Amino acid sequence: MIEFLEGNDAVVRAAVEAGCRFFAGYPITPATSILTGMMRALPKVGGVAVQGEDEIASIGLCIGAAMTGKVAMTATSGPGMSLYSENIGLAVMGETPLVIVDVQRQGPATGSATKGADGDIEFLRWGTSGGLPLFVLSPENVRECYTLTREAFVLAERYRTPVVLASQKEVGLTREAVDLQAARDDSPSVFARPLADPEAPYLPHAFHDPADVAPMSPIGGPHLVRYTTSMHDKRALLAKDPALIGEMMEHLARKILAHAEEHALYDLDPQEGADTLLVAYGVTARAAREAVVQVRAAGKKAALLVLKTLFPVPEKAIGEALAGVSRVVVPEMNLGQYVEEVRKLSGDREVVSVAKMNTDLLSPEEIIAQGGLL
């Protein structure tokens, strides 16, 4: 069935269908329609949507709801992500499943509240203390707002971790015709959170291999569940032994990094004999696709890699796409952020940043001209 949806509408639909039953957020352009959409949708399915008194309270409510057994989501924009930062670290430390939607806008600070940008990309990966990895997904269009939101819930529940959907104003507030049933068919199935045996002793952070993920037991349920923001052992008791701390830190990293390639989502459009590769993501990937069409129509050759998973960096996919090319062009609606991730993998190839952060979308013609594609 074809529906005419905004990207934010698609996020709401996907979240509810993925089993989300708790939402908390604070109004902020351009993410507010996710808050109002969840307020309309969740009561109809027995869920709860709350407007917190601020962003800090909102993500805190979501963490509490997730640890008591609810599937939870929050949504904000750049200034809210700054306020979320400490509690994202808490969710990492406490192994709390949570989906966070960042509908990016032009920053810094209040910036241009009604204009889009991709200025938060590296902040989403590195914006909380400790430097531990996060899954960050980037939708190119309204359809992917749906499919990648579904993916985000699978990742959050499977790996007991916060997962970020890096949307932005130009995707979240654009309406497009979407075959929602086809999008459902292409989306992962709902992932049921593994629960601990109610009759067995329970360790909140049990693992044998560092890449293991312990089952959960809801706070208020059959087990005594400790939850702390401080470094802890498998029992969630405070730990000061360097060996125990090192073991837990390795676990928090490895449970994500060991599965990174499994969840590396991307589109590759190769061309035999191409000397130049474009690497794009988000709404800018749409202009990059058109740029490649125009370059090929002019008799030149170019390959295109569109990343849906930004972090962990899909190193294998990027490495394979780089084979045979000597130049890489990375267009972004910021001053050049993800280009540095690509540069690390590019060896001695020429890497060209096509960066723009004045609230206007990058055009195919700008990518062609600044990238030296013709």
N, C-alpha and C positions, 0 to 999 in steps of 0.2 A: 504494500500500500504506500503510495506516494504522499508525503506530508511536507508542508512548508514550515520549516523550523529554524529558529536561531540556534547557534551553537550552544548557548546556555540552556535552552530548552532541551536539546539533545542530551546534555549532561544530566539534567534532572530525570529524564525518561530512563536513561541508562542506569542511573544510581538506584532508582526504585526497583527496576527489573533485576538488578544485581543483588537485591536483598537489603539495601540500605534502609534502616528503620530509625535512624537518629541523625539529625542535622542541627548544627548550631553555627551561626555566622553573624556578622555585623554589616549593616548596609555600607557598600563602597562601590562606586562606579569603577569598572563596568561589570562587576560580579553580582550586583544586587538582585538581578532577576533570577539567579540560582537560589538565593535565600527565599524570595517570594514564591518561586516555583515549588520549592520543597515544602513551604508552609501550606501550599494548596494540595500537594500530592500526598504527603506522608500521612495525614490524618485519615485519608481514605483507605489506607492499607494497615492501619493500626500502629503507625509510627508517630514520632514526635519531632517537630521542628521548633527551634528556639532562636529568638534573636537575643544574643548575649548583650551585656552592657558595653562590651568592647571586644576587640579581637582576642585579647589575651584570655578573657573569660570564655570566649566561644570555643577556642581550640581546647581549653581545659575541660569544658563540658563534654566535648567529643572524646577526649581521652578517657574520662570517667565512664562515659556510656560504653565505649569499646571494651573496657576492662570488666564491665558487668555483663557483657555478652552481646551487646548490640553491634550491628554493622554500621559504621559511622562515617560521615563525610562533613567537611567544612569547605568554604569557598571565600576567597578574598582577592585583593589585588596587591601590588607591590608594597605599599605602606603597611598593609596587614601582614604580609609575609615577614616584614621586619619585626613586627610585634609577636608573630608566631614563633620566632626563632628559638627561644629558650624551651618552649614546650615541644617543639619538634625534637630537640635533643632529649627531652624526657621520654617521648614516644619511642625514640631509638633505644634509649637505655632500658626502658621497661618492656621492650618488644611488643609494642601496641599497634595493632592493625588500624590504619586510618588513611582515608583518601583526602588529599588536599588539592583543591582546584585554585590555581593562580591565574586569573584572567588579567594578564599583564597590561599595563598602560605606561605611557611615557613618564619616566622619572628623571631625576631622583626626587625624593620627598613627594609632595603633592603633585609636582610636575604638571602635565597636561592630562587632567583626569578623564577626558573624553576621547583621548587619542591613543592609538595602539603603538606598541613597541615590543621588542624582545630583550629588554634590558635586564631582566632578572635571571637569565639562563644560568650563569655561573653562580649567582647567589643561591639558587635553588639547590645546587649541589654542595656548596661550601658554606652556606649561611648559618650553620649552627656549630657549636663548639665540638671538638673531637675529631672532625674530619672523616667520620664514618660514611660509607656509601649509601646512597638513596637511589631508588628507581625514579626517573623523571621521563615522562612521555610527552610528546608534542604533536597535537592534532593540526592537520593541514586545512581541514574543512569541517563542515557541520557533521557530515557522516562520521568522520573520525572522532569528533567530540563524543559521539555515542560509542563507537567501538573501543576507543582507548579508555574511556571511563569504565567500561566493562572490564577491560584488561587491568586497569588500576585496582579494582576491587579484588580480582583474582590474586594479584601480586601482594596486596596488603594482607589479605587473609592467609595466603599460603606461607608467606615469609614473616608474618608478625612484624610489620614495619610500616612506617608512614610512606606513602607513595604520592608523588606530585604530578598533576596534570598541568603542563605548561601551556595553557591556552593564552589568548590575548584578545584585546577588544575587537580587532578586525575579524576574528573567527567567532568569538562568543556572541557578538551582536549583529552578525550577518545572517540573513535568512536565505535558505537554499531549499530546493526540492530534494527530498531524501526518501529513498525506498527503505523505510524503516525495517520491513521484514527481511529484506536482503542484508541489511546491516546486522540484524539479530543473527541471521544465519552465519555471518562471518565473524561473530563475536564469540569469545570463550564462554563456556557454560558457567553457571553460578558455582562458585567454589565454597563448599561447606567447611567452616572453620573446624579443624580437628580438635576434639575435646578429650581431656584426660579421663581415664577410668575413674569413676566416682568412688570405687571401692579400694583403689590402690593408693599407696603413699604418693604425694605430689611434690615435684620440684618445679617451680615456675620457669626455670631456665635450664632444664635438663638437656644434655646432648652427649653423645659419644664421640662423633666426628664433629669438628667445628662447623661444618656446613649443615648440620642437622637443625631442625626447627622443632622446638618442644610444643606439644599440644597445650591448649589453654584450659584453664578452669575459671569460670566467671567469679569475680569477687561477689561474695554473698551466697555462693553455691556450696558444693559438698566439701570443699577443702579450705584450709587456712591459706590465703594467698597474700604474700607480702609484695609490696610494690614500692620501689624507691628510686629517687633520682640519682642516688649516689652509686659509686662502683660497688658491685656485689658479686657473690658467688652464685652457684646454681640454685641455692635455696632463697635467693634474694636477701641474704644477710650481708651486711657491709663487709667488704673485703679490703685488707691492706697488704696482703701477701702478694708481692710482685708476680709470682707464678700464677696465682689465681686471677689476678687482674689481666695479665697477658693472655691467659686462656680465654677469658670472657671477651676481651677486645678482638681476639682473632675470630671468635664465634660470630660476633656482631657484624664483622666485615665479611667473613667467608660465606655466611648463609646467603648473602646476596651475590658476591663476586663469583662464587662457584657456579652460579646459575645464570650468569650475565648473558652468555651467548644464546642460551635457551630462549631468552626473552628479548633478543635484539631484533626489533621490528624495523623494517626499512623497505623501500622500493628501489630497485636498481634498473636503470635503463642504459645498458651498455651500447657501444657502437664499435665495431671492429675497426681498428686503425686510428681510433680517437687519441689525440695527443693531450686533450684537456678534459678534466673531470670537474663537474660542478657538484658541490656538496651543499645541500640546503635542508631546511626544516621549517615547520610551521607555515604561516600564510605566505612567506617569501618563496616557499617551494612552488607555489602556483606560478609566480612570475618566472622562476627558474625553468619550469617545464616549458613555458611559452618561449623563453629565450633559446632553449635547445631546439625547438621546432624551427624557429627563424634561422638559427645558425645552420641547421641541416638543409633547410630550403635554399640557403645561399651557397650550398656546395661544400661547406666545411663540416668537420666532424667534431662531436662533443658527446661525452657520456654524462649521465646524471645519477646521483645517489641522493635519495630523499630519506632522511632519518626520522623515524617515529619514536624510537628509544634514543634519548640523548645521553642519559646516564643509567647504569654504568656505560661508558663510551663503548659502542659496538666495534671494537678494534678489528675483529676478524672481517666484518663486512666492509669497513673502510679500507683495510689492507688489500682485500681482494679487488675492490673497485679501483684502487690505485695502480694495480698491475698494468704496465704498458703505457702509462701516461707520464708526462714530464711536467705538467702544470696542473694546479688545483685552484679553483675559484670558489670562494665561500661567501655568498651574499647573506647579509643579516640586517635586521632592523635594530641595530645597536652600533656601538663604536668598534666592534670587532671582539667577540667573546669566544664563540665556539670555534672560530678559526684557529685558536691556539691549541685546542684539542686535536684538530686535524693536522696542524703543523707538527705536532709531536710524532705523528705516525708517517709523515711524508718524506722522511730522509732528506736527500738533497734536491728534491723537486721544488720548483718555484711555487709558492703559495701566495695567492692574491686575495686580499680581503676587500670585498665590496660592501662597505659599511655605510649605513644611513640611519640617522636618528633625529629627524626633524618633524616627525609625526606623519609624514607622507609615506605611502607604500613604495617600496622599490619596484620599478617597472622593468619589464624584460629588456627594454632598450638601454636602461642604465646598467643592468647586469652585463649586457653584451659589450657596451662601450668601456666601462670601467674594468671589466674582466678581460679585455683584449681578445674577445671571441671572434671578431671579424677583422 
